[in-house]
Amino acid sequence: MRSFLKIFLASFLALVVFVIVFFFFSIGYISGVVQGIGSAHNDEVGSRGVLVLDLGESFGEKSTSDLLAGFSDTRYNTPGVFDVIRMIHYAKKDSAIKGIYIKSNANNNGLGTTEEIRNELLDFKKSGKFIYAYGDVISLKAFYAASISDRFYCSPKGGVEWKGLTSVMEFFKGGLDKLEIQPEIFYAGKFKSYTEPFRANKMSDANRLQLTVILGGIFNHILNQTAIARQQDSAVLRRCVDEHLIQTGSDAVKFKLVDGLKYNDQVLEEVAGKVKATSISNINFIPLGKYFESVKSKLKGTGSESIAIIYAEGEVVGGKNSQKEIGQDVYRQIIRKVRLDNDVKAIVVRINSGGGSGLVSENLWRELTLAKADKPVVVSFGDVSASGAYYLTCNADSIFSDPMTITGSIGVFTMLFNTQAFFKNKLGITFDAVHTAKEPDAITLVQPLTDMQKKFIQNGVDSFYQSFLTRVADGRKKEIPYIDSIAQGRIWSGDQALQLGLVDRIGGMQDALDCAARLAKLKSYRVAEYPEPENIFDLLLNNYKQSAKEKAIREDLGDQGAYWYSMMQNYRSVSGIPQTRLPFQFSLVP
């Protein structure tokens, strides 16, 4: 029996050791894959390459890792927006790259991102290398990005969605009235429209005005830039929209939106001729993700001194951030770290956010202000940098914005819901309470607010709005009454913000980086990017938690239900706390 136990325990111990060793070996292998360990540039991309830009791929501000990338020849890590810009710039002088092929059916990127990629493509053309674009049914945003191509084709049975922009809002007041749920709303800024769906059945005049102006400005920019790229009169292009003249691919050719109607294989035959490939199957197409793994080490710069790039994307929230969030704890630590690092000579903040918690915005404003006292701080706006996102960056040395960036929204709000009548009349449930104070000081969802509570909350909102105005006025070196006149929660495009003095220059991420180098008097530098990549354990865990949560919600509620669930979660997060954020429903269609 003892002999059996010894053999059993020894075998069991060996098995445990094997499992542990195998586990760490697997983790190490996958970690190597995630970090993009690969072969040399020429071995990876070959020669006479054609870089493929698929506009249907969504590029975040920071690159994202695909855990399966190392196990497949067709899966790659997804580069960030600035990675894409730098790769196109690098490809301009890369002898291995002969041209760019743009897949232009859909464009899943925002207007600011689209503008930066398009501008870099324009610069790429100066090299004399070709750019070809093709799509079946080409969306407006995809068309705009690809309109600079040397040759632009669409399918004979496809076309171009050449139409205007629309912003749609949903209104819940009627539904809340039927449910006998009373919203308790507090706001500062007549254009601050986040709470409108709960207090009205249609857009206010102020909101309609701001949306009309901003959509008109953005579409005029698209119209004018398209006219230049396609060598067409902007008045003709406007008439095509107003009179719905672009119905078919032939119409798109007639009005010079595309160069011709061809099937995909015919376009590829033309590309094959440009790179002297014997057939379309021999064209050396290089996906962006593959090129990224090959050249990313060459995009960081050199030198002992560095410029820190802090990517901030998503909702501004307290605590630690998850994916697509700007968490107070994480970003406060990052800003402090680069401020105290003597090798970091300047900071560039790339922000893409509609705001969020007012208090967190104030706290991160404080950290950037402290950093500015030690070294230059330059900000680059992405697709959106509004409300709380504008708040926390308004004191920078210089702010760069894309012309179609959504910014401004300098205003504050909060809201609660009184569900007492709903529970009593719909469900037969009532509530009662006792208090130690003369008046109830605890705010609940099952009792109406007292006059004192309403006054207290509105005073808090008004006070925070005044602080917001003061921060902006100090940062932009303007008088508070002037800032108040262009604030009131109103949104502006980047072009409009430049005229108003809310930003300093129109330009992209590279422009901001160049400015930071000038302010720091650096001729050469390396780039240090934050947040730093997650370690393999966090990456696996976070991906699993996120995907499991999303899967469970969609299985229980369906796609439409998941949309409404996310909306309700968003509204729940604003209850009773001063918020500096864009309307959750704000969108541009298409």
N, C-alpha and C positions, 0 to 999 in steps of 0.2 A: 504493500500500500504506500509506504514512504517513497519507494522507487517511482511509483506511478505519479505521486504528487510532485516529486522533483522534476520528472520529465515534463509533466503538464505545465508546471510553473515556468520552467525554462523555455518551453515552446511558446507559452503565452507572452512571456517577457520579450522573446525574439520577435513575435508578431507585433507587439506594441512598438518596439524600436523601429521595426520596418515601416510601420504605418507613419510614425513621426518623421522619419527620414524621408519617406516618399512624399509626405505632405509638404515639407519645407523645400524639397527639390522641385515639386510642382509649382509652389508659390514663387520660387526663384525663377523658374522658367517663364511663367506667365508674367512676372514682373519685368523680365527682360523684354518680353514682347510688348508690354505696355509702354515701356520707356523707348521703344522703337529701335532696339539694337539691330543693326542691319549691315549690309555690305556697302562698299564704296559707291559714290555717285554714279560713275559711268557704268558700273556693273548693274545698277538698278534701273536706270532710265535709258541706257543704250544711246544710240545716235539717231539723228533725223526724227526727233520726237515731236509729237503734237500734244501740247498740254490741254487737258479736257476740263472745262469749267461747266459744271452742271448747276444751273441756277435753281433747280428744284431742291438742291441740298441746302439745308438751313445751317448757317454759320453763326455760332455764338461768339461772344467777345473773346472767350478763351477756348483753346483746343480741348476736345473731349476724346477720351480713350475708348476704344472698342476692344473688349477683352478677347474677342474672337479674331482680331485682326491677324495675329500671328499664325492662325490655323487655316487661313484661307488666302488664295491669291486675288480675291476680288473684294476683300474687306480691309479697310484702312482706318486709322485714327482720323477724326475730323478736325481739320485745322480751324483756328479762330479767324475772325474777320481780318485782323492785322497780319496774321500769318498769310492769308490769301493775298493781301496787298503786297507784302514783302516778296512772296513767291513770284508774282507777276513781274515785279520790278527786277528780281534776280534773273528771271527767264529772259528778260530783254537782252541781257549780255551773255546768256548761257549758250554756248555753241551747240549743245546737245538739243536745244529746243528751236524748232524752225517756225512754229506758229501756234495758235490757240484755236481750239474748236469749242464753241459755246452751245450747249444744249439749252434751248430757250422755250420750252413749253410753259413751264410754271416758274415762278420766282418766289421762294418761301422766305425771302429776307425782307427786312424793313426798308423804308425809303432812304434812310441815311446810309445804311450798309450798301444798298444798290448804287447810290451816288459815288461812294468811295471806290467801289470796284470798277464802276464805269470810268471814272477819272483815271484810274491806274491803267485800264485797257487803252485809253486814249494815249497815254504816255508810252505804252508798249508799242503802239503803232509807229512811233518815231524811229524805231529800230529798223524799219523796213520789213519786218516779219509780218506774216499774214494773220488775220483773224477771220474765221468763217463762223457763221451761226446758222442754226437750223431748228425749226420747230414744226409741229403739226398744227395745233391750235395754240397760238402764242398770246399769253396774257399781257396786259398792259405793262406791268412791272418788268416782266421778262423782256418784252419788246424794248422798253426804255434802256435796260442794261446793255442789250445786244445791238442797239441801233447804230453803234459806232463801228460795226464790223465792216471789213472790206467787201465781203459778199454775205448777204443775208437772204436765206431762202425759207419758204414754208411749203408744206405739202400741197399738191394740187387740189386736194379735197379738204384742206384746212383753211386757216385764215388768221387774222390778227384782231384781237379784241381791243380795237381802238375806240375807247369810250371814256366818259368822264369819271370823276371820283364821287363816291357817295359815303356819307357817314350815317349809320343807323343806330338809334338808341331804343331800348326797351323800357316801357313804363309799367310799374307795378301798383300804382296807387289804387286803381280800380279793383284789383285782386285783393289788396290789403283791406279795402273798404268792405268787401263782401265777407272777408274773414273776421272783420271787426278788430283788426290789428292796427294800432295807432302809432305811426312813426313819430318820434320826438327828435326834431332836427335842429341843429345849431350850426351856423356857418358865418364866415366873414369873407366877403367878396361876391359881388352880384353875378360874376361869370363862373363861380365855382359850382360846377354842374353835377358833381358826383351824387348829390342827394336828390336831384331833380326827379328821377324815376319814382321816388317815394312820396313826393309832395305835389306832383303835377301829372297830368295825363298827356302832355305834349311838351315840346321844347319851349323854354322861355324865350322872349325876344332877344335877350342878351346872349343866350347860348346859341340861338340860330344865327345871330350876327357873327359871333366868333368862328363858328364852324364854316359859315359861308365864306368869310374872308380867308381863313387859313386854307381851305380846300381850293379856293380860287387861286391863291398865291402858289400853292404847290403844283397845281395842274398847269398854270402858266409857265412855271419853270420847266416842267416836262415838255410842254409844247414848244417852247423856244429852243431848248437844247436838242430836241428831236429835229426841228426845222434845220438847225445847223448841220447835224450829223447826216441827215438824209437829203440835204440840199433841196429843201421844199419850202414854200412860203408858209409861214405860221398861220396866216389868215386862211389858207386852203386847208391846213390841218384842223383848224378850229371848225371850219364848215363841215368837214368830214365827221366830226363829233356831233355837232348840232343837228345835222341832217341825216345822220346814220348812213353815211355813204359807203362805209367799209363793211360789206356783208359777206364777201367771199375773198378767196385768195387772189383772184383776178383783180378785184377792187384794190387790194393792198399793193399789187404791182402797178396798177394804173396811177395811183396817187403816191408812188415812190416810197412806200413804207418798207417794201422788200424788193429785192433785185430780181426775183423770179420764182417760179413754181417748180419744184423738183421733189422727187422721192428721196428718201434717205440714202439709198445706194448710189443715186446719181450725184448727190452732194459729196459723198465719200470718194467717188471716182475722181472728182475734181480736186479734193484734198490729196489723194494719192499722187496725182500729177504734180502737185506743188512740192511734195517731199520725195518725188522720184521713186515711189513704192511700186512694185510690179503688180499689185492688186490691193483691193481695199482690206483684205484680210492681213496684209503685211504692213499696214500702217502702224507705226509705233505710237499708239495712243497712250498717254500717261495721265492717269487720274490725279487730281490734286492731292489726295491723301498719300499716294505713292511718292509723288514729288516732294511732299512735305517731309516724309521720313528721310528722303535722300539729302535734302539741302538745309534742313532746319538748323543744324549746327552752324551754318554759314550766315544765318540771319541774325545772330546775336551780337555781332560786333566784336571788337577786341579792345584790350586796354585794362589797366589796373583799376581805373575809375569807372563808375557805372551810373546809369540813369535807371531808376526803378519805375516800372510800369505796373500800376495797380488796376486790374480789371474789376469793375463793379457792375454787376448786371442783376436785374430783378427787383423785387420788392424790398424796401428798407424795413428791416424788422429788428426786434430785440433778440438777445441771446445769440446762439451760434446759428450760422446760416446752413441751409441745405442747398441743393442745386438750384440755381437761378434765384438766389436771394442775396441781399447785402446785410449780413448779420452783424450786429453791433460788436459783439465780443471778438469775432474774427477780424473785422476790418479795423477796429481800434488797435488791436495788437499789431497788425500789418503796418499801419501808418506809423506807429511808435517805433517799430523795428527799423524801418527805412529812415526815419528821422534821426535815430541815434547811430546809424551806421555811417561812419566817417568816409567809407569808400563810395557811398551813394551821394552824388553831387547835385542831383535834381530828381524831382518826382513828377511823373505824368499819370494822371488819373483818367482812365477811359471809362466813362459811365454810360450805361444804357438802362434807364429806370424811370418809371412813372412816379417814384416816391413811395411813401408809406408812413411809418410812425414819425410824427413831428419831433418827439423827444430824441429819438435815435438820430434823426437828421441833425439836430442841434449838437448832440454829442460828437458826431463825426465831423461836423463843421469845426468844432473846437480842436480836434486832433489835427485837421489839415491846417488850421490857423497857426497852431504851434509849430508844425512842420515848415510852414511858409516863413516863419521867423528865422529858421536855420538855413534853408536852401530854397531854390526856386520850385514853385508848384504850378504846373500847367495842366489844364483840363481839356480833354477831347470829348465832345458829345457824340453819342451814337444815334440810333434811330429816335430815341426819346431821352430827354433829360429835363424833367419837369417836376414842379412842386418840390417835394422833399429832396429829390435828386439835385435840383437846382439850388436849393437851400444849402446843402452841405458842401457845394463846390463854388459858391458865389464869391468867395474871398480869394480865389486863386490869382496868381500873378497875371495869367492870361487864359482866356477861354476860347477854344476853337469849336465851331459848330458846322455841320453840314447844312447846306441851304434848305433841305427838307426835313431837318430834325424838328421834332415837336418839343418845345420848351416853354418856359414861363410857368403858368398856373400857380402864381404866387397867391395863395389863399389857404384857409384852414377850415375844417369842418369836423363835426362828430355827430353821431346819432345813436339813438336807442329805440327800442320798440316796446310799447305798452301792450301786453297781451292779456290783460285782465278780462276784457269783454269777450275775447276769443275763448278763453278757458271757461268762463261762466256760461255764455250763451250757446256755445257750440259743443262743449264737452261736459258742462254741468259741474265744473271744478271751481272752487273758490279758495281764496287765501286770506289769512289774517296774520297780524304780527304785533309784537310789543316792542317798545323802544325805551332806551335809557335817556335819550335826549328829548328836549321839548318838541322838536320836529324830527321826523325820520331822517337819518343821515345816510342810511344804506340805500343805494339805488338798485332796484330789482326790475325784472322784466314783467312782473305780475302786479305791479301797482303803478298808477300814474305818478309823474313827477310833481312835487309841490312847487309853488311859485319860487320859493327860496332855492330849491335845487335847480330849477331852470335858469334862474339868475346867476347862480354859481357857475354852471356849465358854460353859459354864454359869455360870462366874464372871462373864463379861462380861454375860450376860443378867441375872443377879441384881443386878449393880452398876448396870446401866441402869435396872432396875426401882426401885431405891432412889433414883436420881436423879429418876425420874418422880414418885415419891411426894413427894420433897422439893419439887419445882417446884410441884406441886398444893397441898401443905400451905402453902407460903409464899404462893402466889397467893390461895388461898381463906381464908387466916388460920385454919388448923385445925392440930391436932396430927397428926404423922405416923402414930401408931397408929390414929387415927380414919380417916384417909384410906385406910390399908391395909385397914381393916375393910370399907370400901365399894368398894375397888378390886378387886384380884385378877382383873382383866380383865372384870369384870361390866358388862354394858350396862344402861342405865337410860333411861326416857323423860324428856322434858323436865319433866313434872309431878313425877316421882319425884326428878329431879336437884335441883329447887327445894327439896324437903323435906330433901334430904341436904346442901344447901349447896354443890352443885357449880355451880349457876348462881344469879344474883341475882334475876331477874324473869322472868315469863312475858310474852312480847311479841314482836312482829315487827320487821322492819327499820326501820320508821318510828319505833317506840318507841325503838330504839337510837339513831337519828339525833337524836331529840328530847333524849334523855339526854346525848348528846355536846354538843349546843348548850348545855344547862344547865350542864354542867361547865365549858365554855369561856366561859360568860357571854356568849353570842351571841344577839342578838335577831333579826338577819337575817344570812344567809350564803348563799353559793353552794356547790354541790356539785361537787367534782372527783373523777372516777371513774377507777379504775385496775383492771387494766392498761388503758392507752390503746388505742384502736382500732388494728388493724394497718394498715400502709400497703398500698396496692393490690398491690404486688409480692409482699409476704409473704402477703397474703390469697390471691392466685391460686396461689402456689407451695404453701402449706400445704394448701389445699383439694385441689389436684391430687395432692400426695403422699399425703394421707390417703385420698382416694377411690380412688386407684390401688392402694394397699396393701390396703384392705378388699376391693376388687373381686377382686384376685388371690387372696387367701385364700379368699374365698367360691367362686370359680370352681374352685379346686383341691380344696377340702375340703367345700363345701356349707355350709348354714346351721348344721347341728348340729356339723360339723367345725370351723367358725369359732368356735363357742362354746367347744369344748374347747381349741382353739388359744389363745384369749385366756386361758382358765383356766391352761393350762400356762405361758404367758408370765408370768402373775402369780405363780405358784409359783416359777418360776425366779428371779424378781427378789428373793425373800426368802432365797435360799441363803446361809447363813453370816453374815448381817448382822442385827444386832438390829432387830426390826420392831415398830412400834406401829401396828397396823391391825386393822380389823374382819375377821371371817371373810369370805372372798371370796364364799361362797355365801349369806350372810345375806340373806334376802328375806322379804317379807310377801305372802301370796297370799290374796285377790286384791289 
